[in-house]
Amino acid sequence: MKKIYFILSFALMTAFAGCKKYIDVNYDPNRPIDVKESLMLPPIQMLISQNINASGDANLSVVLQQYLQVMALNQVAPNFGTYQMFSVDMDGDWNNVYVRTLNNLNILSTKATSNGNSKYAAISKILSAYTLGYATDAWGDLPYSQAFKGTTTPTPVYDTQQQIYVQIQRLLDESISDIDRNTGLAPGADDLMYLGNMAKWKKLAYTLKARYYMHLTKAPGTTAAAQAQLALTALANGMQDNSDDCKIAFSGAAGAENPWQQNFLPGTTFVLANTFVDNFKLRNDPRLSKMIKPAVQTGLYTGRQIGLEEIGSLESYSIPAEFYASASASNYLVNYTEAAFLKAEATFILSGANAAQPFYTEGVQRHMDKVGVSTTDANNYLAARGTLNASNALRLIIEEKFISNFLNSENYTDWRRTGFPALTRVKNALSEIPRRVLYPNSEITSNPQPQQRAKIVDRLWWDNN
């Protein structure tokens, strides 16, 4: 399958390919000893888009979409969709998270701080928090406080997930302070996400703070009310509309295709799962044609059942429509609608369903706007869904958040902590629906830790639903 990989070392090599001196035994132009922050940032951001948000040369993001019954492999069981996993399956993802992303972000943060470039330092910390959150919500305990020390600490002890969550909030708080400090060089076109708009980066930081507060509504030693209040306080400074979405745009030219388009190329055999597609039809959701393509062979919206013992025709199944999965589609990392649904959930916890209704409605309407649904159709859909009440509010909020966060790994965390959308284990399942993924074989071999004995059905620290 064709993939796009942007590796930092490649970017640095190409940026410094020229040299004024042809003979210099002390300087190798292909191994620069100092690189500007503006040259480091874009390949790191692209790594996150390609390999964290969309799996790239690894598996994790697409595995989570199979657990959520959004994606299905057109292959016979057993496979990832029926919960078959080996530790080696996670080697590439661990490498993407630690070697290629967090390590380079740590270098960028250190360099930017040393140079007094507080805006670059802020961005590096926000992206570190995002990547660290992605990783801990997949694996649980992780190396962090002892990580990135090179040969001095080759076998870092794992921090607990509770400690990792503290580090996430610390990184986000420091990023906000760095933005307010407003010193040094300012990013521009080298910032592929916000083009140097630090006001939007600040909104993203506050929105991520709210996300990680709400993850802990059922965690040991916390209360839902306290976490909801922390989230609402953060969201007062968070994303305000769809223009605040954190995304990377793609031109669609050769070598510059959206990674989700690549994930659904025929060679992968990935299609949409019937659970996901059928729910659009059951709800008479006007986003069906905006988000899902009809099958080429039949013209019908048809997902594949996970766990089947035979292979079907790829052209008899649906894949995502152009908005999310054309070659020139944007890759969405964090959406404003997530902020709206977080506000709805937190308000429901503190003040009840009636108070949460406006924020829930806002989330649905703004996602309808984004994918191109008319106001009339959006209002008719909302009316058919009904108003929030004590018994349905959490379900409706998370179901709609799930749709607006299409292909986002955040949905896996929401399912674990709330039980919505309601899922049952698939045909020919090898276990109950997984609550985590395995630690990678490469890490087990090089840095054995007791946590690595965890099974995919074991729960994370915060997972008390």
Phi, psi and omega in degrees: 000139179288132180227165176242123178234123179249108185256134186303317183298324178296316180298320181291322180297314182291328181290332185243031184290333181270158180205136181290330180252125179280334180238107179208101186291347183259001183219121176256113184296340179271359178227070184296141179268349178214130184230135180294150178302325182293338176271337180279324190297309186298316178294329176294315179298321179291325174302317180296317179296315185282315195250344175259304182289331188228019173077319179057238183270020181229208191230336199304308185299320180284332174297316181296324177292333174285321176300325180277359179061038173264317180247154177218144173273133174277065181219159180285149175288152006273156175200190181305322183296334177261017171077028171275124179211141173239153183304325181296337180296339183260002181302312182296322181291319178298318177298318178298316183292310189269304187288316189268334186247293185298321180297314179292326176294323177296318177297315179299316180297315180297315180296313182296320178295315180297324182274357181076019180264080191294333180291317177294322177299319180298313181298317181298323180287322177296315180290329174295317178297318179298313182291319179295321177295318176302316184289313183292331178283350173263316187253335184096239179295145185214156168285128175214302184297331178256004181279167173066024178256008175066218185290346180290334179223076185286341181232072183295136175290146181282138168280151175291159178298324177301317178294323178298319179296324175297318180295322178301312180294325178296315178301318181290321176297317179295324180295320179296319177296321178296319178296316180295331180293322170055052181243156171078200185292148179251133175291157177222246181294341177290345176269101186286348184264312184232008178054036176083007179283097186287338175296321179287322175300322179294319176298320178298316180301315180293323178294319177295324175302315179297318178306310186283337169295315184289337174300335189257020182296337180239012181288151178304135177082006178238167171236150180299321182296317181295317180293322179296320180293319176300319180295315180296322177298317178294318184293341175300336178247012185270198181300144185243340179196178185299337179291347179271357180309139173267114185209165172238128180273148179234142181282334184088355177291164180304126183086358180225045180267151174302134185294334178286330172298320178295323181293339181252015173295152186306327182297337179280336188065014177283136172224180175277149181276152183296326179303314182292311183295315184295329179295327175297317181291321179296324181275354188053048187280123182292353177277355182309305184285343180277332186250342187229136175271140171293152178299137181300320187288326188242340186077007181257156175274106188222122174262161179267137175288130177288140175095006180292155183261008178224160179264134176260177175285128180304324184283000175266001182240156178274152170232172180298149179282181190298327187302318182259339191223025168278165180299330183257013178288155173281150175259113186270123180263313177222130185253147173303323182299331174299318178299319179296317181287328172298318178295322178296314181295314180296320179293321177300317179299318187271325191229359175097175189293318182299320181290330181281339187307313183299325182285323174298312179300318178301315180299315180295312183298319182290328175289321175301316177303314187297319183270358172099024177273140181291157179300320180298313180294323178295316180294321178297320178296314180299320179296320180292329179289333179088167181275158179289142170218180187300329186269338184245353191299309183297319179300310182295319180299312184286324176299316180288325175297321178302317180292315184288339176260034182312129178070015181260135181294343178302332180297330179292321176294317179299319179297316181294322186273343181240338186084007180239145356293153181295126180231148171240155184295152189279169175301138179061028178297142179269353180196185167292169180300128183299148177253358182192182173241166182284150170292147186287151179298322181300322180284320178300322182285317187269336184214068184298133180222151182299331182296339186288356176279356184300143176260163184292342179267356178286147183268150174285171182304317185275353191272086181243021181286000000 
